[in-house]
Amino acid sequence: MRRMATLAFGLVAFGSPALAQEDTGLFALGSLACSDWNRAPNFANAGLKDWLLRFTAHLASDGSYLTNPMTRTTPQQTVAWVDAYCEANPLTGLAVVGMTMINELSTRQAEAR
């Protein structure tokens, strides 16, 4: 039994090279809050707009939605939506903001049908 536990630990700890190569960069900035989004651009929040556009595009295209809700939205509209949302919700994390936006756009498109 002890041998099996050691083997299992070894597989988890040192096993799959795919785990070591997983790209988590797409999710790296999601823990920042809306207050970081609304700050004047500086080193700490540089690239947030580009990150958000990539993040929402990834969420929208993952196959969970009947149609990709981002296909009818421009980057400027996305940034404007996030600006308004973050102004009203400064403590919300940016990953949650992106998911909320995707869900709202998806609901609007479904109701328009």
Buried (B, 14 or more C-beta within 10 A) or exposed (E): EEEEEEEEEEEEEEEEEEEEEEEEEEEEBBEBBBEBBBEEEEEEBEEBBEBBBBBBBBBBEEEEBEEBBBEEBEBEEBBEBBEEBBEEBEEBBBBBBBBBBBBEBBEEBEEEE
